[in-house]
Amino acid sequence: MSDDSEAEEADIEDVEEETADEETEGLQTGDFIELDYTAYTVEGGQLVDTTDAEVAEEEGVGEEQEFGPRTIVLGQGHIFQTVEDDIIGAEVGDSGSVVVPAEEAFGEYDEDEVRTVSANKIPEDDRYPGAHVDIDGQHGHVETIIGGRARVDFNHPLAGEDIEYEYEILREIDDREEKAQGLIEMFLDMELDVWFETETVEEEQLVEPDEDDLDEDEEPEPETETVEVEEETMYIEATPQLTMNQQWMMGKQQIAQELTQQLGVDRIIVQEEIGAGGMMGGMGGMMGGAGGDVDVDLEQAVEDMDLEDADVDADEIVDELEDAEE
């Protein structure tokens, strides 16, 4: 090979390495980031979503809602793909603006989704134009009601609208517990205490049979052995709010699976801790009186009883109680 050919190949390799480096610079799929954003419809400027409390207050929305930066994992569909594509390769501190087309956002407007239904399918209190209703498993809003018929639009309220997102990448999240808390807040809109522990557990594992001990036509029997392995466990502190949370009740398996995959843990345990002032603490005290070491003055206890009108002997009761205690 000539010197010119070798030099040309070296140049190609250098270009490929530079291209590869450029492709992996900045934020990438799988990174946890904290994102601030506000989204409006392109036509009409209607607020769609925001993490900014001041914007929400100006628009008069979410009075009972808490606003703040959102934790997302790039590549997991936590935000529209067009926004995500714009963030990939960017750096912390970067900001941007990107338009999400209607078909990717809330879908194109479909005239066939505007249908006439019997007004009897709508609760009486919701029989007015603009009411949001659920009919046959579909959500829609009432356009008109004439006689016993209602015209209902089952399109999403933002169907056909392009959405403009303005965003700022606040920081990348590296702390594992903070990652977990951010995901939980995204799924359930609540803050929960979480922690991680590495535990040694025993499990049965299949072992390869010794083929030298088998006859030529003999099928090996499956064999197992007990081994100790380390498992990473994520604990979530259960609260009354979690127990009653609708998203948790309906989707705890899916949420747990997402947390397991994103955080690289083997299992998740939701743990309830009840202190001395809680119900179990009180029950413990009550059950302690039914047995165990209890220091009671039997004579005083009998004297405190109202036995004046009863045909019993107090001394006999004390003797019987003392015999039973022995």
C-alpha positions as semicolon CSV with decimal commas, in nm:
position;residue;x (nm);y (nm);z (nm)
1;M;0,000;0,000;0,000
2;S;0,133;0,342;-0,095
3;D;0,204;0,618;0,153
4;D;-0,075;0,828;-0,006
5;S;-0,332;0,551;0,050
6;E;-0,226;0,506;0,412
7;A;-0,253;0,880;0,473
8;E;-0,598;0,888;0,311
9;E;-0,722;0,602;0,532
10;A;-0,584;0,777;0,841
11;D;-0,772;1,096;0,746
12;I;-1,097;0,899;0,703
13;E;-1,053;0,737;1,045
14;D;-0,992;1,078;1,205
15;V;-1,309;1,217;1,044
16;E;-1,512;0,917;1,162
17;E;-1,381;0,955;1,518
18;E;-1,462;1,327;1,519
19;T;-1,813;1,254;1,386
20;A;-1,867;0,992;1,656
21;D;-1,750;1,235;1,923
22;E;-1,986;1,503;1,792
23;E;-2,279;1,258;1,795
24;T;-2,225;1,169;2,161
25;E;-2,169;1,522;2,288
26;G;-2,432;1,678;2,510
27;L;-2,736;1,514;2,667
28;Q;-2,826;1,168;2,541
29;T;-3,098;0,907;2,565
30;G;-3,125;0,774;2,920
31;D;-3,012;1,098;3,087
32;F;-3,224;1,238;3,370
33;I;-3,280;1,611;3,338
34;E;-3,476;1,882;3,515
35;L;-3,672;2,083;3,262
36;D;-3,865;2,410;3,275
37;Y;-4,115;2,465;2,995
38;T;-4,429;2,642;2,882
39;A;-4,645;2,533;2,590
40;Y;-4,901;2,736;2,394
41;T;-5,113;2,665;2,090
42;V;-4,954;2,825;1,784
43;E;-5,289;2,961;1,668
44;G;-5,462;3,152;1,944
45;G;-5,187;3,134;2,207
46;Q;-5,388;2,915;2,447
47;L;-5,186;2,786;2,741
48;V;-5,146;2,407;2,716
49;D;-4,900;2,325;2,994
50;T;-4,639;2,497;3,208
51;T;-4,400;2,437;3,495
52;D;-4,390;2,811;3,576
53;A;-4,611;2,922;3,869
54;E;-4,608;3,286;3,752
55;V;-4,731;3,190;3,405
56;A;-5,007;2,975;3,557
57;E;-5,113;3,261;3,784
58;E;-5,122;3,506;3,493
59;E;-5,338;3,264;3,295
60;G;-5,562;3,196;3,595
61;V;-5,514;2,817;3,595
62;G;-5,413;2,553;3,848
63;E;-5,496;2,744;4,164
64;E;-5,476;2,423;4,372
65;Q;-5,180;2,284;4,178
66;E;-4,810;2,312;4,259
67;F;-4,584;2,418;3,974
68;G;-4,212;2,355;3,939
69;P;-3,946;2,206;3,713
70;R;-4,019;1,857;3,585
71;T;-3,786;1,557;3,589
72;I;-3,784;1,354;3,267
73;V;-3,575;1,071;3,126
74;L;-3,471;1,132;2,767
75;G;-3,584;0,857;2,533
76;Q;-3,872;0,739;2,751
77;G;-4,157;0,936;2,598
78;H;-4,200;1,164;2,898
79;I;-4,237;1,460;2,663
80;F;-4,330;1,495;2,296
81;Q;-4,076;1,343;2,058
82;T;-4,013;1,670;1,872
83;V;-3,917;1,843;2,198
84;E;-3,701;1,551;2,300
85;D;-3,521;1,546;1,964
86;D;-3,441;1,916;2,010
87;I;-3,293;1,849;2,356
88;I;-3,073;1,553;2,255
89;G;-2,718;1,683;2,212
90;A;-2,790;2,007;2,399
91;E;-2,616;2,114;2,720
92;V;-2,738;2,207;3,065
93;G;-2,837;2,574;3,060
94;D;-2,949;2,565;2,696
95;S;-3,298;2,684;2,607
96;G;-3,502;2,647;2,294
97;S;-3,835;2,676;2,119
98;V;-3,987;2,404;1,904
99;V;-4,327;2,346;1,742
100;V;-4,494;2,009;1,789
101;P;-4,724;1,935;1,492
102;A;-5,088;1,855;1,567
103;E;-5,063;1,492;1,454
104;E;-4,792;1,428;1,713
105;A;-4,952;1,639;1,984
106;F;-5,325;1,575;2,027
107;G;-5,412;1,447;1,681
108;E;-5,571;1,597;1,375
109;Y;-5,931;1,714;1,402
110;D;-6,167;1,440;1,277
111;E;-6,516;1,547;1,166
112;D;-6,635;1,188;1,205
113;E;-6,574;1,217;1,580
114;V;-6,858;1,470;1,607
115;R;-7,167;1,253;1,652
116;T;-7,534;1,283;1,742
117;V;-7,642;1,076;2,042
118;S;-7,952;1,037;2,253
119;A;-7,971;1,305;2,522
120;N;-8,070;1,030;2,766
121;K;-7,708;0,909;2,757
122;I;-7,601;1,236;2,920
123;P;-7,661;1,300;3,291
124;E;-7,935;1,558;3,337
125;D;-7,699;1,807;3,506
126;D;-7,467;1,798;3,202
127;R;-7,726;1,860;2,932
128;Y;-7,598;2,199;2,817
129;P;-7,353;2,320;2,547
130;G;-6,992;2,304;2,659
131;A;-7,041;2,032;2,921
132;H;-6,775;1,761;2,935
133;V;-6,931;1,415;2,926
134;D;-6,832;1,049;2,912
135;I;-7,044;0,835;2,680
136;D;-6,979;0,468;2,601
137;G;-6,623;0,499;2,733
138;Q;-6,540;0,809;2,527
139;H;-6,483;1,160;2,657
140;G;-6,630;1,455;2,469
141;H;-6,800;1,791;2,503
142;V;-7,156;1,883;2,418
143;E;-7,197;2,120;2,122
144;T;-7,576;2,147;2,105
145;I;-7,888;1,983;2,249
146;I;-8,214;1,995;2,055
147;G;-8,508;1,798;2,184
148;G;-8,395;1,449;2,275
149;R;-8,077;1,461;2,064
150;A;-7,732;1,594;2,152
151;R;-7,442;1,681;1,923
152;V;-7,121;1,571;2,098
153;D;-6,761;1,634;1,984
154;F;-6,537;1,343;2,086
155;N;-6,217;1,502;1,951
156;H;-5,958;1,610;2,204
157;P;-6,015;1,980;2,288
158;L;-5,672;2,055;2,136
159;A;-5,708;1,831;1,831
160;G;-5,579;2,000;1,517
161;E;-5,363;2,245;1,713
162;D;-4,988;2,281;1,664
163;I;-4,819;2,333;2,002
164;E;-4,514;2,553;2,061
165;Y;-4,286;2,452;2,349
166;E;-4,041;2,697;2,504
167;Y;-3,800;2,516;2,734
168;E;-3,487;2,554;2,944
169;I;-3,264;2,268;3,060
170;L;-3,194;2,348;3,424
171;R;-2,963;2,063;3,521
172;E;-2,876;1,698;3,481
173;I;-2,971;1,472;3,773
174;D;-2,713;1,220;3,892
175;D;-2,827;1,140;4,248
176;R;-3,021;0,812;4,250
177;E;-3,271;0,906;4,521
178;E;-3,342;1,235;4,347
179;K;-3,400;1,049;4,022
180;A;-3,651;0,824;4,198
181;Q;-3,829;1,114;4,365
182;G;-3,848;1,302;4,035
183;L;-4,005;1,005;3,857
184;I;-4,256;0,948;4,139
185;E;-4,354;1,314;4,131
186;M;-4,402;1,294;3,755
187;F;-4,620;0,981;3,779
188;L;-4,816;1,062;4,094
189;D;-4,778;1,439;4,148
190;M;-4,660;1,388;4,507
191;E;-4,335;1,377;4,705
192;L;-4,240;1,053;4,882
193;D;-3,935;0,945;5,081
194;V;-3,730;0,679;4,903
195;W;-3,407;0,498;4,983
196;F;-3,197;0,213;4,844
197;E;-3,047;-0,089;5,019
198;T;-2,830;-0,372;4,893
199;E;-2,941;-0,700;5,053
200;T;-2,807;-1,055;5,041
201;V;-3,077;-1,310;4,965
202;E;-3,084;-1,681;4,886
203;E;-3,219;-1,804;4,556
204;E;-3,230;-2,127;4,360
205;Q;-3,023;-2,139;4,042
206;L;-3,005;-2,408;3,775
207;V;-2,672;-2,588;3,748
208;E;-2,527;-2,773;3,454
209;P;-2,550;-3,152;3,504
210;D;-2,232;-3,360;3,486
211;E;-2,266;-3,532;3,148
212;D;-2,004;-3,790;3,244
213;D;-2,250;-3,938;3,495
214;L;-2,524;-3,982;3,232
215;D;-2,590;-4,274;3,001
216;E;-2,577;-4,208;2,631
217;D;-2,956;-4,182;2,581
218;E;-3,037;-4,049;2,928
219;E;-3,199;-3,705;2,955
220;P;-3,045;-3,490;3,230
221;E;-3,270;-3,402;3,522
222;P;-3,280;-3,032;3,604
223;E;-3,070;-2,958;3,911
224;T;-3,062;-2,650;4,128
225;E;-2,844;-2,516;4,403
226;T;-2,901;-2,248;4,663
227;V;-2,674;-1,950;4,623
228;E;-2,647;-1,613;4,791
229;V;-2,689;-1,312;4,564
230;E;-2,697;-0,940;4,623
231;E;-3,019;-0,763;4,532
232;E;-3,074;-0,391;4,505
233;T;-3,398;-0,289;4,672
234;M;-3,573;0,045;4,646
235;Y;-3,794;0,132;4,941
236;I;-4,084;0,376;4,915
237;E;-4,242;0,512;5,230
238;A;-4,616;0,454;5,216
239;T;-4,838;0,744;5,318
240;P;-5,216;0,781;5,338
241;Q;-5,191;1,008;5,033
242;L;-5,018;0,732;4,835
243;T;-5,271;0,471;4,944
244;M;-5,558;0,687;4,820
245;N;-5,386;0,816;4,504
246;Q;-5,593;0,723;4,198
247;Q;-5,296;0,687;3,962
248;W;-5,120;0,460;4,210
249;M;-5,428;0,243;4,270
250;M;-5,489;0,197;3,897
251;G;-5,131;0,170;3,771
252;K;-4,896;0,063;4,050
253;Q;-4,760;-0,234;3,850
254;Q;-4,675;-0,019;3,550
255;I;-4,523;0,254;3,767
256;A;-4,315;-0,001;3,960
257;Q;-4,192;-0,156;3,635
258;E;-4,088;0,185;3,503
259;L;-3,903;0,267;3,827
260;T;-3,730;-0,072;3,825
261;Q;-3,607;-0,030;3,469
262;Q;-3,501;0,335;3,495
263;L;-3,324;0,300;3,832
264;G;-3,167;-0,044;3,784
265;V;-3,311;-0,209;4,095
266;D;-3,418;-0,571;4,144
267;R;-3,735;-0,501;4,340
268;I;-3,943;-0,229;4,501
269;I;-4,092;-0,246;4,849
270;V;-4,359;-0,003;4,963
271;Q;-4,309;0,020;5,339
272;E;-4,546;0,161;5,597
273;E;-4,393;0,290;5,919
274;I;-4,622;0,351;6,215
275;G;-4,474;0,528;6,515
276;A;-4,565;0,524;6,882
277;G;-4,850;0,765;6,825
278;G;-4,998;0,557;6,543
279;M;-5,264;0,293;6,552
280;M;-5,027;-0,003;6,578
281;G;-4,848;0,163;6,869
282;G;-5,180;0,194;7,049
283;M;-5,275;-0,163;6,966
284;G;-4,939;-0,281;7,097
285;G;-5,010;-0,120;7,431
286;M;-5,356;-0,272;7,450
287;M;-5,234;-0,619;7,360
288;G;-4,958;-0,591;7,620
289;G;-5,228;-0,584;7,888
290;A;-5,354;-0,924;7,775
291;G;-5,031;-1,104;7,856
292;G;-4,662;-1,059;7,924
293;D;-4,497;-0,891;8,221
294;V;-4,751;-0,652;8,368
295;D;-4,703;-0,515;8,721
296;V;-5,052;-0,492;8,873
297;D;-5,157;-0,457;9,241
298;L;-5,430;-0,722;9,254
299;E;-5,564;-0,623;9,598
300;Q;-5,596;-0,260;9,495
301;A;-5,760;-0,362;9,168
302;V;-6,023;-0,569;9,351
303;E;-6,084;-0,292;9,603
304;D;-6,151;-0,054;9,314
305;M;-6,428;-0,283;9,189
306;D;-6,785;-0,203;9,294
307;L;-6,868;-0,532;9,474
308;E;-7,099;-0,391;9,737
309;D;-7,416;-0,543;9,590
310;A;-7,249;-0,857;9,455
311;D;-7,260;-1,192;9,634
312;V;-6,883;-1,250;9,620
313;D;-6,588;-1,249;9,857
314;A;-6,315;-1,003;9,761
315;D;-6,041;-1,202;9,939
316;E;-6,137;-1,516;9,747
317;I;-6,111;-1,325;9,418
318;V;-5,759;-1,205;9,508
319;D;-5,651;-1,560;9,602
320;E;-5,787;-1,702;9,278
321;L;-5,616;-1,434;9,068
322;E;-5,282;-1,489;9,245
323;D;-5,309;-1,868;9,191
324;A;-5,384;-1,812;8,822
325;E;-5,086;-1,577;8,790
326;E;-4,852;-1,839;8,941
